[in-house]
């Protein structure tokens, strides 16, 4: 899929997609990550290909207790 198509689908600039790909953006917005996962076919499809998106979305250990309170 081209950078243009991904950018169009997500409603972001092509340069943002290029920066994500190059690693210049190391912590994208949650909504951007969620839309990329959906665009890739969803978490289940990614999991079938060995990509665990749930691990990346976990809260840091110091915040887990706060979130569960």
SELOVEX-372442 format. One record per residue (C-alpha): x, y, z; residue number from 1; residue in three letters. Coordinates in steps of 0.001 Angstrom, whole numbers, plus 500000, padded with zeros to 6 digits. Example, Ala and Ser with C-alpha at 12.3 -4.5 7.8 and 13.67 -1.06 7.14 Angstrom:
# residues 2
{pt {512300,495500,507800},1,'ALA'},
{pt {513670,498940,507140},2,'SER'},
***
This chain:
# residues 69
{pt {500000,500000,500000},1,'UNK'},
{pt {501396,503413,499088},2,'UNK'},
{pt {502139,506187,501557},3,'UNK'},
{pt {499552,508271,499702},4,'UNK'},
{pt {496813,505674,500186},5,'UNK'},
{pt {497661,505091,503851},6,'UNK'},
{pt {497710,508848,504493},7,'UNK'},
{pt {494393,509280,502697},8,'UNK'},
{pt {492751,506454,504645},9,'UNK'},
{pt {493985,507809,507990},10,'UNK'},
{pt {493448,511484,507221},11,'UNK'},
{pt {497075,512400,507915},12,'UNK'},
{pt {499855,513807,505748},13,'UNK'},
{pt {502155,511604,503674},14,'UNK'},
{pt {505083,513063,505572},15,'UNK'},
{pt {503583,511755,508829},16,'UNK'},
{pt {503458,508253,507339},17,'UNK'},
{pt {507072,508590,506162},18,'UNK'},
{pt {508164,509738,509638},19,'UNK'},
{pt {506352,506782,511226},20,'UNK'},
{pt {508008,504362,508820},21,'UNK'},
{pt {511475,505825,509381},22,'UNK'},
{pt {511086,505787,513152},23,'UNK'},
{pt {511228,509561,513516},24,'UNK'},
{pt {507840,509394,515263},25,'UNK'},
{pt {508358,506861,518018},26,'UNK'},
{pt {505123,507439,519924},27,'UNK'},
{pt {502261,508163,517524},28,'UNK'},
{pt {498856,509182,518816},29,'UNK'},
{pt {496763,506267,520048},30,'UNK'},
{pt {494105,507017,517428},31,'UNK'},
{pt {496691,506870,514631},32,'UNK'},
{pt {497962,503519,515869},33,'UNK'},
{pt {494436,502164,516170},34,'UNK'},
{pt {493586,503283,512634},35,'UNK'},
{pt {496789,501703,511278},36,'UNK'},
{pt {495908,498420,512976},37,'UNK'},
{pt {492412,498540,511490},38,'UNK'},
{pt {493802,499398,508051},39,'UNK'},
{pt {496130,496395,508281},40,'UNK'},
{pt {493128,494125,508795},41,'UNK'},
{pt {492664,494364,512529},42,'UNK'},
{pt {494408,492881,515530},43,'UNK'},
{pt {493297,489320,514726},44,'UNK'},
{pt {494848,489404,511248},45,'UNK'},
{pt {498080,490877,512596},46,'UNK'},
{pt {498187,488222,515329},47,'UNK'},
{pt {497908,485502,512648},48,'UNK'},
{pt {501113,486949,511163},49,'UNK'},
{pt {502935,486959,514487},50,'UNK'},
{pt {502363,490628,515363},51,'UNK'},
{pt {501076,491128,518923},52,'UNK'},
{pt {499489,494561,519020},53,'UNK'},
{pt {498083,494067,522506},54,'UNK'},
{pt {501556,494009,524087},55,'UNK'},
{pt {502368,497418,522636},56,'UNK'},
{pt {499143,498868,524007},57,'UNK'},
{pt {499691,497749,527611},58,'UNK'},
{pt {500126,500416,530246},59,'UNK'},
{pt {503507,500813,531902},60,'UNK'},
{pt {503667,498768,535119},61,'UNK'},
{pt {503656,501908,537274},62,'UNK'},
{pt {500259,502909,535788},63,'UNK'},
{pt {498493,499535,535738},64,'UNK'},
{pt {497362,499822,539343},65,'UNK'},
{pt {495976,503298,538710},66,'UNK'},
{pt {494017,502152,535665},67,'UNK'},
{pt {492540,499198,537556},68,'UNK'},
{pt {491563,501270,540617},69,'UNK'},
***
